[in-house]
């Protein structure tokens, strides 16, 4: 299996021209870009994924629908579409409709998980509406996930406040505000 190559960014999110393997970027704590996607069905239920017990961080925890790195030479929108297809086998219609696939905002965060694992990431957050989506439609990427489920906004808020999901405060606050509109 080939290693994931990622563009190194400066502290302002601008590509430096350097491309490194994912593990090296985390080992050195270099800035890079990732995406997070909240997938909603027609009932405004949020698809959550349970991370694989074998993941290097947040193993076994519940998380937003889809998350992943932006590969070198790729934009965030393409990365979001790729991760949705890889992790939860959700394919979107072409052309993509802004009413069903929407960019919401970006933020940056830095966290040290271990001496050789530092995350310095810019996150681009997308919201996807997929009518008629059921759990039975989803085929999970078993190397990344161990389960998926839909939750109501109230269930999501409870999980968030009880720290039952991976910490993504800016994403969750925006998602809650968006669904309360």
N, C-alpha and C positions, 0 to 999 in steps of 0.2 A: 504494500500500500504506500502510495507516495505521501510525502509530508505536506501539510497545509502551508502554503506560502502566503504571507500577509505584508501589505505595505506598512512601513514604519511612518508615523506621523510626528510632527512637532507638537508642542504644548497647545498650539492653536488649531490643531486638526488638519494641518497642511502636510501633504506627502513630502517626505524628505528625499525620495528617490531610492532609498534603501528598501530592500525586500528580504525578509528573514522568515525562517520557519516559526510556526506558532509557539513551539516550546521555547525557542531562544528568545522570542519577544517577551514572553512571560518571565523567563529566567532573569532577563535584564530589566524588566519593568518598563519597557518602551511603549509609547503611545501608539494606539491602533484603533480601528473602527469595528464595531459590532452592531448587530441589529437585534431588536426585540419586536415581536409581533403578537398582538392580542387578537385572537380569532373569536368572533361572536356568531351565534346562530340567530335565527329570526326572533327568538324569545329573549334576546339580549343576554343569554347565558354565555359565560366565558369558558373557553376551552383551556384547561390546565393540563400540564404534563408533569409526571413524576420522573425526576431524573434517575438515571441508572444508578444502582448501588456501587458501580465501578467508577463513577466519575471522580476526578481529582479534587473537585470542590462541590459543596452542597449535594453530596451523594444522597440519593433517596428522598430528597425534599421535593415538594411541589413547586412549580414554576409557571411563569407565563406561557402561553401557547407554544411559542417558538422563539429561540434565541440562537445566535451564532455569529461567527466572525465574517467580516467582509474579506474575501480572498483578493490577492493582488490582481490589479487590473479590473476589478469588478466594482460596480456602484452599489449603494445600499439597497436600492429597490431590487436589483437583480439578486443580491444576496438574500433578501427576505423571501423572494419567490423560490430560490433554490432551497433554502432551509425549510420552508413549508413543505415542499415536495419530498425532501429527504427525511425529515423528522416525523411528519404526520401524514404523508402521502396526499396532501391537499393541492390540487391543481386549479389555477385560476383561468378564466376565459380571457382570450385575447380579442380586442385590446382590453387592457385593464380599465375598469370603470372607477372613477374617483368616489362614487357612492358606495363601492364595495371594498376598495383598497385605498387607504388614506394615510399619508405621512402626517404625524402629529407634532413631533418636536425632537430635538437632540439635547443630550446632556453629557457631561463627562464625569468620570469617577476614578478614583485611585484607591486600591486596597491591597495590603500585603497579607497573603494567605500563609506564606512560608518564606524562608530566606531565598528559595529558588523559585517562588511563584508569586509574582507581583502583577496585578492587573492595573493597567493604565489605559482606560478605554473611553472612546467617544461612542455613545449609544444613539442610534437613530430608531425612533419608536414609530411603528406602523399599526394601524387598526384595519382588520379585515372583517367584512360581513359576508357570511356564507349561508344563504338560506337553504333549508332542508338538510343541513349537515347533522349526521348522527354519529355516535361513537362507533357504530358498526361500519361506517364508511372509512374509518381511520385505520391505517396500517402503520404501526409505530416502528421506528428505527431502533431495534433492540439494543444496539451498542450505545445509544444515547438515552433512551427512555425505558421505563418499565411499566408505565400505565398512563392513561389519559382519562379525564372526566370533565363534564360540564358542571359549572356551579352558577348559582344565581348571584346577583350583585351582593345581596345580604350575606350569603355564604362566603363570598370572596372577601368582603370587608372583615368578617369574623376571622377568617384564616390569616389575613394581613395583620390584624391587631394582635392575634395570638402567635405571631411569628412562625406560622406553619408553612410559609412560602419563602422562596429565595428573596433576599433583600433587594428590592428595586423601587425604593420609595418614590422617586420622581415619576416612574412609569405608572405605579399603582395610584398615586394621587391624581394624575392626569386622566387615567382610565375611569376612576370613580367620578371625577368631575364631569367627564364626557357623558357617562351614562346617566348622570343626574339631570342633564340638560333637558 
